[in-house]
Amino acid sequence: VQLVESGGDLVQPGGSLRLSCAAPRILFKLYTMGWYRQAPGQQRELVAALSSSDSTAYADSVKGRFAISRDNAKEMVYLQMNSLKPEDTAVYYCNAKGEGFTALYWGQGTQVTVSS
């Protein structure tokens, strides 16, 4: 299984960015799709998750600013990021976690830098 992220960039504080993750459609029925991030010197943390039943979860630090979604036809998972802050700077990873069984997949990551 291959997850491929794209969309990372340098953006000014207050700006917006949309990350994309190409993922096989079959994952959407059995896996929770998630976005994680890892800043230098810090642990990887969950940013947003979307279950197969369309339940969502967000880190407190991004609630109201970020939104996770998927497009089954395009086989894509998105992370819309608004009102970006310098502390959002990190490598963002797409993730697929099996629901009720042990399976975990990661993408290679995409860099997001928020700076003026």
N, C-alpha and C positions, 0 to 999 in steps of 0.2 A: 504494500500500500504506500502510495506516495502523496504527500501533502506539499504543495508548493505555494509559498506566500509571495506576495508582491504588493507594491504600493508605498513602501517606506520612503521617507524623504526628509529633507530639512524644511521645517515650517516655523513661522513666527508664532510667538505666544498669542493665544486667542484665535488662531487659525484652525482649519479643519483638514482632515485627511481620511481617506477610506482605504483600509487594507483589504486585500482579497486573498483567499485561500482556495486553490483548486483542489478538489477532493472527489474521489469516486462517489457517485450518487448513492450507491448501496450503503455507504457508511451512515447516511442520514437516518436510516430506519432502525439501526441497532446501536449507534454510538452517540454519545454526547460530544458535540463539537465545541471546542473552546479556543479562546485566545489567552495566552500567557505572555508575560514580559519579564525581562531580566535586565536590570541596570548594572553597570560596572560595580563589582564588589558586593552585590546584593543577591539574595536568593530569587529564583524564578517564582513569580506569583501569578495567580489566576486573575485575569482581568474580566472576562465575560465567558459565559457558557450558554449553550442552547441544546436542549435535550431533543430526543426523537419525538417527544410529545409536545414540543414547542415551549417548554418551560425555559425561562431565562434566569440567569443569576449574574450579578455584577459585584465587583469589588466596591466597597464604600467610596473609595477615592475617585471612582469614575461614574458613579450613579448620576443620571441626569445629563451626562456629557457624551457617553459612549453608547452605541447600540449594536448588538450582534444580530445578524440575519443570515438567511441562506436562500439560494435560488436553486431549486432541485433541477430545473431544466438545464441550467448552465453549469451545474455541478460546482457551485461556488459558495463559500462562506465569507461573509463580510464583517468588518468591524468599522463602523462609522465613528469617527472621533471628532468631536467638536470642542470648542473652547479649550484648546490644548494649552498645557502648562509646561514649563521647563521640567518639572518633576515627572512628566510623562515620557521623557527621553529614555529609551531602552531598545533592546532588540525584542521584537514581538514574534511570538511563535504560534503557529496553528497546531491544534492538538485534537486527536480523536480518541475517546476513551470508551471502551465497551461498557454497555449497560447490563450488569448482571453477569458478566464474564470478564476474564482477564485478557485484555488486549489494549495496547496503548501505542499510538503513533504520533510522531512529531515531524513538523516541517523543519526547514533549515534556518528559518528566521529572516526577518527583514528589519532594517534599522530605521527607527524613528527618532529624529532629533528636533527638539523644540527649543529654538534659540533666536534671539534678535541679532 
